[in-house]
């Protein structure tokens, strides 16, 4: 047996590690991963966690949609 077989991981530790792993992966949207960590990846999420996450996602989408566009040089 290696040391990992004896490791007891709590649900909170698992969810925290999952959130950190998501944030650290390449090609993962960090903003969305943060929303998951804040609202959903909890041992006792709020009763309205999905609604809170949805609101945060819509806010993030609006911020991204309103981002200034790069100027095109016609010269």
Buried (B, 14 or more C-beta within 10 A) or exposed (E): EEEEEEEEEEEEEEBBEBBEEBBEEEEEEEBBBBBBBBBBBBEEBEEEBEEBBEEBBEEBEEEEEEEEEEEEEEE
